[in-house]
Each structure stands twice: as structure tokens, then as C-alpha cells.
Amino acid sequence: MLILYIFLAYIIILDLFIVTNLIKGNPKRTLAKDQNKLRGTEISFEEKRETEDYRVLHVVEDGIERVTYTPKNRKYETPILMLHGMWHGAWCWENWQETLAKQGWETISFSQPGHAKSTLQRPIFLCTLDYYLSFIRDEIERLPKKPILMGHSMGGALTQWSLKYLGDNFPATVLVAPWVAKNPIKDGGRLFIKLDPMIFPLTMLQLNASSWVRSPELAAKLLITEGAIYSPEALHAKLGNESVLITFQHTPLAWRPPENVQTPMLILAGEKDAVVTVKGLQDSAEHYGAEFHLVPNSGHNLMMEATEAETIEKINHWLEEQAIS
């Protein structure tokens, strides 16, 4: 009986913690302040390389990792800002950055605090979508021209948040297997439970989402399919910890998707995605008035699948259709 009381008390405390942080996670209040505690520390890492087609600048500046691919034959003045998903970092976009650079696009990927080479600035379990959004705002303000936003998974959710809180006036947005517009827990919860019944109990105990990718086998089942350009072991080795609060924020508890979006949008879904459903993304495309594209025989990490070359070609073709200079 004592164990039951302790468990119930823990659940109540956990619920209070989640609700309190959802209330505190006010985007307008968060965006009113500079959230980067390492502002002014300047460059702590820098690496440059060059090919016959492009130049690459990889830096950690003010605690934030950033990878910029600049084509030598630049066709478009508008840059593409790439937003990674849970557990990932700037590294996940490498193949597509190389391809887009060859096609004349400048691309910038960066890692959120506590991801990849970016310095952790607050405990990961206290990180929220509005907190991450402030660093997207910072990256946008660095650029001479408003960028195209390309977001994967959580980064796709943050692209939707950008449209709502940073302005519905981007040249275009590309959502790569994003969280659905209204409620990703309702949409993908059954997929998660089917994949690993221990995900939610472990999440509640640990107060983070590390258990979701706690082994190479689980990470692969969740994120990629057989034949992906990353092996399960190589992918797992690159993944980091992640906040679980963010998953509650992008639900009706704290989120309403913007209506009548004017920014051109492309939504891509993987036919074999184990995180979000094809139906959920089709409904999201309908809500936003977006073009929808289904990538056959592909999982959640579309930029790592065997189909990644065809997928980025589809994206490039769609961007060309938007007549972006």
C-alpha cells in the first residue's frame, strides 16, 4: 500500500511539474529576452573545408554549433535554414546540404543548446519549444535575408511555431516528416506503444526522452528503415538526450496551429514512418493548405533513407516552382 501511495504522489508531482512548465512556456515572454547565456563568448571551434562545388564553415559561436554550406556557383540569394529534430543536431542535414550546395543553394544548419556540439545551457528536461524557438529567432536575425525554413520532426513543429510567433512571411517552408499540426501524441502514441511498450513508463521515471532511443535497435526502428545510409549503430552513436516537455507543448494543452497560413509549404511523409502517421500529415497539409508528398518505402529520417536523393530532388523542384530568388 505504501508503494502505491508513493507512486500516486509521484504521478501527482509529475503532473504538476508538466502543467507548471507548460504555463511558464509562454513564447511571447520567452522571445522578449535573449535566452543565450553564452552570448559574447564568441568562437570556440572553427573548421573550414572546400570542394570544387562549395565551401563549408563549421563553427561553435556563442555556444551554438552552426554548419554553413556556400556554393561557389550560387543561383539563389535566399538561404535555407535547417532545423533538426529530437536527439539530433546539425549533423543530420549533411547529405542534403551537400546536394543543395551543388544546386546553388546556401544552407545553414545549427544545433539547439545541448545537442551535438552546442553547449547545454539549461537542464535538458527543462528545455521547451519556446526556448528552442528563441534560438531559431537568433539564427534568422543573423541572416541578411529571411530564409526558407526546412524542419524535420520536432524541427517541423518549430517551423509551425515560427509561422505563428515569428511571422507568416517566410519565402517558403519545407516540413520533413514533421509533428502533425494539432496533436502528435494522439497521432503517434499508438505507434510508439506498439514499437516499445516501455517508452512511456521510462519517460515518466527519467523525465526525459532518452529512453525512446536507448539502443541502436530501438533508434533504428523509430527513425530509419533497412537500407538507410546510417547503420543503427552509427545513428545511435550520434543521438543525444532530449526533453519530454516539448511533446506536451505541441498539443491542445498549449498549442493551436495558425490558421490561413500564407507562406508556401511543402509537407513530406515517409510511407513507413514509425513516429507520425501518413493520415495525420495529410490532415496537416489540408489544414495549412500545403502541398503533400509521400515518400515510398521510407521511415522518419527521410534525409537518411535510401530514397534521400529522390526526396531532396523533389524539394529542390518544389522550391524552384516557388520562383524564389
ChimeraX attribute file (.defattr): number of C-alpha atoms within 10 A of each C-alpha:
attribute: neighborCount
match mode: 1-to-1
recipient: residues
	/A:1	6
	/A:2	7
	/A:3	8
	/A:4	9
	/A:5	10
	/A:6	11
	/A:7	12
	/A:8	12
	/A:9	12
	/A:10	14
	/A:11	14
	/A:12	12
	/A:13	12
	/A:14	15
	/A:15	13
	/A:16	12
	/A:17	13
	/A:18	18
	/A:19	17
	/A:20	11
	/A:21	17
	/A:22	19
	/A:23	11
	/A:24	13
	/A:25	21
	/A:26	15
	/A:27	19
	/A:28	12
	/A:29	10
	/A:30	16
	/A:31	18
	/A:32	9
	/A:33	9
	/A:34	13
	/A:35	16
	/A:36	16
	/A:37	11
	/A:38	13
	/A:39	12
	/A:40	10
	/A:41	11
	/A:42	13
	/A:43	13
	/A:44	12
	/A:45	13
	/A:46	13
	/A:47	10
	/A:48	11
	/A:49	10
	/A:50	13
	/A:51	9
	/A:52	9
	/A:53	17
	/A:54	21
	/A:55	17
	/A:56	20
	/A:57	15
	/A:58	19
	/A:59	22
	/A:60	21
	/A:61	19
	/A:62	17
	/A:63	26
	/A:64	27
	/A:65	26
	/A:66	22
	/A:67	24
	/A:68	23
	/A:69	28
	/A:70	24
	/A:71	24
	/A:72	17
	/A:73	14
	/A:74	15
	/A:75	14
	/A:76	16
	/A:77	14
	/A:78	18
	/A:79	23
	/A:80	25
	/A:81	22
	/A:82	27
	/A:83	29
	/A:84	25
	/A:85	24
	/A:86	21
	/A:87	21
	/A:88	24
	/A:89	25
	/A:90	24
	/A:91	18
	/A:92	23
	/A:93	21
	/A:94	15
	/A:95	15
	/A:96	19
	/A:97	25
	/A:98	20
	/A:99	17
	/A:100	22
	/A:101	23
	/A:102	20
	/A:103	17
	/A:104	20
	/A:105	25
	/A:106	26
	/A:107	25
	/A:108	25
	/A:109	25
	/A:110	28
	/A:111	28
	/A:112	30
	/A:113	23
	/A:114	21
	/A:115	24
	/A:116	22
	/A:117	20
	/A:118	21
	/A:119	18
	/A:120	15
	/A:121	15
	/A:122	11
	/A:123	11
	/A:124	19
	/A:125	16
	/A:126	17
	/A:127	22
	/A:128	22
	/A:129	23
	/A:130	23
	/A:131	21
	/A:132	19
	/A:133	23
	/A:134	23
	/A:135	20
	/A:136	24
	/A:137	15
	/A:138	14
	/A:139	17
	/A:140	17
	/A:141	12
	/A:142	10
	/A:143	13
	/A:144	10
	/A:145	13
	/A:146	17
	/A:147	24
	/A:148	24
	/A:149	27
	/A:150	24
	/A:151	25
	/A:152	28
	/A:153	22
	/A:154	25
	/A:155	27
	/A:156	27
	/A:157	27
	/A:158	28
	/A:159	25
	/A:160	26
	/A:161	23
	/A:162	20
	/A:163	19
	/A:164	16
	/A:165	17
	/A:166	19
	/A:167	11
	/A:168	18
	/A:169	15
	/A:170	18
	/A:171	22
	/A:172	21
	/A:173	24
	/A:174	25
	/A:175	29
	/A:176	29
	/A:177	31
	/A:178	28
	/A:179	30
	/A:180	31
	/A:181	25
	/A:182	19
	/A:183	21
	/A:184	22
	/A:185	18
	/A:186	13
	/A:187	19
	/A:188	18
	/A:189	16
	/A:190	16
	/A:191	18
	/A:192	18
	/A:193	12
	/A:194	11
	/A:195	16
	/A:196	15
	/A:197	12
	/A:198	13
	/A:199	18
	/A:200	16
	/A:201	11
	/A:202	15
	/A:203	16
	/A:204	15
	/A:205	12
	/A:206	13
	/A:207	20
	/A:208	20
	/A:209	25
	/A:210	20
	/A:211	21
	/A:212	21
	/A:213	21
	/A:214	15
	/A:215	15
	/A:216	17
	/A:217	13
	/A:218	16
	/A:219	19
	/A:220	24
	/A:221	20
	/A:222	22
	/A:223	22
	/A:224	27
	/A:225	24
	/A:226	15
	/A:227	12
	/A:228	21
	/A:229	17
	/A:230	16
	/A:231	17
	/A:232	20
	/A:233	13
	/A:234	12
	/A:235	20
	/A:236	20
	/A:237	12
	/A:238	14
	/A:239	20
	/A:240	17
	/A:241	20
	/A:242	24
	/A:243	20
	/A:244	22
	/A:245	23
	/A:246	24
	/A:247	18
	/A:248	20
	/A:249	22
	/A:250	25
	/A:251	18
	/A:252	11
	/A:253	12
	/A:254	13
	/A:255	15
	/A:256	14
	/A:257	21
	/A:258	15
	/A:259	10
	/A:260	10
	/A:261	18
	/A:262	15
	/A:263	18
	/A:264	19
	/A:265	25
	/A:266	21
	/A:267	24
	/A:268	26
	/A:269	27
	/A:270	26
	/A:271	16
	/A:272	19
	/A:273	24
	/A:274	24
	/A:275	26
	/A:276	28
	/A:277	23
	/A:278	21
	/A:279	12
	/A:280	21
	/A:281	26
	/A:282	19
	/A:283	17
	/A:284	20
	/A:285	21
	/A:286	13
	/A:287	16
	/A:288	21
	/A:289	17
	/A:290	21
	/A:291	15
	/A:292	18
	/A:293	19
	/A:294	16
	/A:295	21
	/A:296	12
	/A:297	14
	/A:298	26
	/A:299	29
	/A:300	28
	/A:301	24
	/A:302	25
	/A:303	24
	/A:304	25
	/A:305	23
	/A:306	19
	/A:307	19
	/A:308	19
	/A:309	15
	/A:310	11
	/A:311	21
	/A:312	18
	/A:313	15
	/A:314	15
	/A:315	19
	/A:316	15
	/A:317	11
	/A:318	16
	/A:319	19
	/A:320	12
	/A:321	9
	/A:322	12
	/A:323	9
	/A:324	12
	/A:325	10
